[in-house]
Amino acid sequence: MKTVFIAAVLFVSLLVTQVVLAEDSTSGGTVRKERFSQKIEKRIDNIQTRIDAMKEKLASREATLKLKLQTFKDKHKAEIAQRVNTNLNQINLKQTKEMQNHLDKMSLLLDKLEARVNSGSPDVKDPTAAKAAIAVSRTKIASASAAVLTQAGNDYTITITSESKIKLDAQEQREKLHKDLKAVRQLVIDAKQSVANAIRVAKGLGKEATQSGTQ
């Protein structure tokens, strides 16, 4: 799934390159480029702030978990549980940051596409339909971004019921993480598809913008 997702994002990047072409050399193009960069930096700051806050929270929760694990008679089992617990939360933080990076790139592509639509670029065949498709894409990106931000704040620290059941406790959190990430990743994929749709509509390759982001 992750490989397909990355390949799909790369496809959108390549497709939009045909629409955007070279960056405008005019002063207006420079201003737009600076504005795009500021938007991306703001989004990155938001997700990074959330991640930093989460790291502090996790440090406290993991310290409490470590104290409980120290009471285990089976020290090897305790070490494995500690390692699994750390990995789960690191995976969540890493993947949510990657997903937000993908969303930021999609938003940047839309900004560039919208600039060409508004400037009356001859390669934009249907400005009205393109604007509608872009609006749908922005809504989907915003929804996905909100979900990613929420996911970044989730805590997957293992809740210990007993030493004998620690393996089951860890498995429960692992499955929960997998399920949660899968759901959020689907929203990111939906956003990607809506961006691809907006590009197709602008190029006259699609008939209309749909709520699903596909034709």
Summary of the structure (lengths in Angstrom):
residues: 215
radius of gyration: 21.7
end to end distance: 22.3
largest distance: 73.1
contacts: 680
relative contact order: 0.16
helix: 80%
strand: 0%
